[in-house]
């Protein structure tokens, strides 16, 4: 049984210690709050996957909303918001006939490689920007990427081994602006990540 104490500690770290103006949890339902706390708890280093898969798309919708908030903050930023160099990001366009011909492992690897690319890119962006409000959004985006990987682990999706570099990865392109990077981040979550979760075998079994 999952202990309540670490969940409360996670709640205090991610919610109570953040400024109320930055806190999106105040508007979510108790059920979604509980799900988010479970995701945050299970993405702590060294912990195994949850006993049950995390299939509720409200969790992903919450992360998409926060990604959109980061994109809006970037568009309104006037100083200290630039990306120091171009970065490799995943293609976000979904060609459904091609996607549906891929098996579950191929789809998962495409999503996982994209999440890894976005994490590398956001880490670079975090070191590039000096705007403190924007840094907070980027930190939150990086945490959310880790949480999404935790959700994938809960679905018994095979662990992804990142390559030594992004040079050999297919289905990528390069962006040179922070705004473009965050737009890719939003679109990738709304597209391929959502499709992978919708079709996850563990969730189909959970429903049946």
C-alpha positions in Angstrom: 0.0 0.0 0.0 1.3 3.5 -0.9 2.3 5.5 2.1 0.5 8.8 2.6 3.5 10.6 4.1 5.7 10.8 1.0 2.7 11.9 -1.0 2.1 14.7 1.4 5.8 15.6 1.3 5.6 15.7 -2.5 2.5 17.8 -2.3 4.3 20.3 0.0 7.3 20.5 -2.2 5.5 21.0 -5.5 2.5 22.9 -4.3 2.8 24.6 -1.0 6.3 25.9 -1.6 5.4 27.3 -5.0 3.9 30.8 -5.3 0.1 30.6 -5.5 0.2 32.5 -8.8 2.3 29.6 -10.3 0.1 26.9 -8.8 -2.2 25.2 -11.3 -3.4 22.5 -8.8 -5.8 24.9 -7.2 -8.2 24.4 -10.1 -8.0 20.6 -10.5 -10.4 18.1 -9.1 -9.5 16.0 -6.1 -9.3 12.9 -8.3 -6.8 14.5 -10.7 -4.8 15.9 -7.8 -4.5 12.4 -6.3 -3.3 11.0 -9.7 -0.7 13.8 -10.1 0.6 13.1 -6.7 0.9 9.4 -7.5 2.8 10.2 -10.7 5.1 12.6 -8.9 5.7 10.0 -6.1 6.5 7.2 -8.5 8.9 9.2 -10.6 11.2 9.7 -7.6 14.6 8.0 -8.3 15.0 4.4 -7.2 11.3 3.6 -6.9 9.7 0.8 -8.9 6.7 1.2 -11.3 3.2 1.5 -9.8 1.3 -1.7 -9.3 -1.4 -0.4 -11.7 -1.0 1.5 -15.0 -1.6 5.2 -15.0 -4.1 5.5 -17.8 -6.1 8.6 -16.9 -5.6 11.1 -19.7 -6.3 14.0 -17.3 -2.8 13.6 -16.1 -1.4 14.2 -19.7 -3.9 17.0 -20.2 -2.5 18.7 -17.1 1.0 18.5 -18.4 -0.1 19.9 -21.8 -1.8 22.8 -20.0 1.4 23.6 -18.2 3.4 23.3 -21.5 1.0 25.8 -23.1 1.5 28.1 -20.1 5.3 27.9 -20.7 4.8 28.7 -24.3 2.6 31.7 -23.5 5.2 33.0 -21.0 7.9 32.6 -23.6 6.0 34.6 -26.2 5.5 37.5 -23.7 9.1 37.5 -22.5 11.1 40.4 -23.7 14.6 39.9 -22.1 16.7 37.0 -21.0 14.6 34.5 -23.0 16.8 33.3 -25.9 18.2 29.9 -26.7 22.0 30.0 -26.9 22.2 27.5 -29.8 20.0 25.5 -32.1 18.8 22.1 -30.7 17.5 18.9 -32.2 13.8 18.2 -31.6 11.4 15.5 -32.7 9.0 15.9 -35.6 5.5 16.4 -34.3 3.5 15.8 -37.4 1.6 12.5 -37.3 1.1 10.6 -40.5 -1.6 8.2 -39.2 -1.2 5.6 -42.0 2.5 5.4 -41.1 1.9 5.5 -37.4 -0.6 2.7 -37.5 1.7 0.4 -39.4 4.3 0.6 -36.6 4.1 -2.0 -33.8 3.7 -1.0 -30.2 7.5 -1.1 -29.5 8.3 1.1 -32.5 5.7 3.6 -31.5 7.0 3.7 -27.9 10.6 4.1 -29.0 9.6 7.0 -31.3 7.8 8.7 -28.4 10.6 8.0 -25.9 13.3 9.3 -28.2 11.3 12.4 -28.7 10.9 12.9 -25.0 14.6 12.5 -24.5 15.4 15.1 -27.2 13.0 17.5 -25.6 14.6 17.0 -22.2 18.0 17.7 -23.6 16.7 20.8 -25.4 14.9 22.1 -22.3 18.0 21.6 -20.2 20.0 23.7 -22.6 17.2 26.3 -22.6 17.3 26.4 -18.8 20.9 27.3 -18.8 20.4 29.9 -21.6 17.6 32.0 -20.1 18.0 34.5 -17.3 14.4 35.5 -16.9 13.4 34.0 -13.5 9.7 33.6 -14.3 10.6 31.7 -17.4 13.1 29.6 -15.6 10.3 28.4 -13.3 8.2 27.3 -16.3 11.2 25.5 -17.8 12.0 23.7 -14.5 8.4 22.6 -14.3 8.5 21.4 -17.9 11.6 19.3 -17.2 9.9 17.8 -14.1 6.8 17.0 -16.2 8.9 15.2 -18.8 10.3 13.0 -16.0 6.8 12.3 -14.8 5.6 11.4 -18.3 8.4 8.8 -18.5 7.1 7.5 -15.1 3.7 7.2 -16.7 5.2 5.2 -19.5 7.0 2.9 -17.1 3.7 2.3 -15.3 2.3 1.0 -18.7 5.1 -1.7 -18.8 6.7 0.1 -21.7 10.3 -1.0 -22.1 12.9 1.3 -20.7 14.5 3.6 -23.3 18.3 3.7 -23.7 19.3 7.1 -25.1 21.9 7.2 -27.8 25.3 8.8 -27.4 24.1 11.7 -29.5 21.1 12.8 -31.4 22.9 12.7 -34.8 21.7 9.3 -35.9 18.0 9.7 -34.8 15.4 9.7 -37.5 12.3 12.0 -37.6 14.1 15.0 -36.2 14.8 18.6 -37.1 16.5 21.6 -35.5 15.1 24.8 -34.1 17.0 27.9 -33.1 14.4 29.8 -31.1 13.0 29.1 -27.6 9.5 29.8 -28.9 9.8 27.2 -31.5 11.1 24.7 -29.0 8.2 25.1 -26.6 5.8 24.9 -29.5 7.3 21.6 -30.5 7.0 20.5 -26.8 3.3 21.3 -26.7 2.6 19.6 -30.1 4.5 16.5 -29.3 2.5 15.9 -26.1 -0.8 16.6 -27.9 0.1 14.3 -30.7 2.4 11.3 -30.4 2.4 11.1 -26.6 -1.4 11.1 -26.5 -1.7 8.5 -29.3 0.7 6.2 -27.4 -1.2 6.5 -24.2 -4.6 6.0 -26.0 -3.4 2.8 -27.6 -1.3 1.4 -24.6 -2.1 -2.3 -24.2 -1.9 -2.0 -20.4 -4.7 0.5 -20.5 -6.8 -1.6 -22.7 -6.5 -4.5 -20.3 -7.2 -2.1 -17.4 -10.5 -1.1 -19.0 -11.6 -4.6 -19.8 
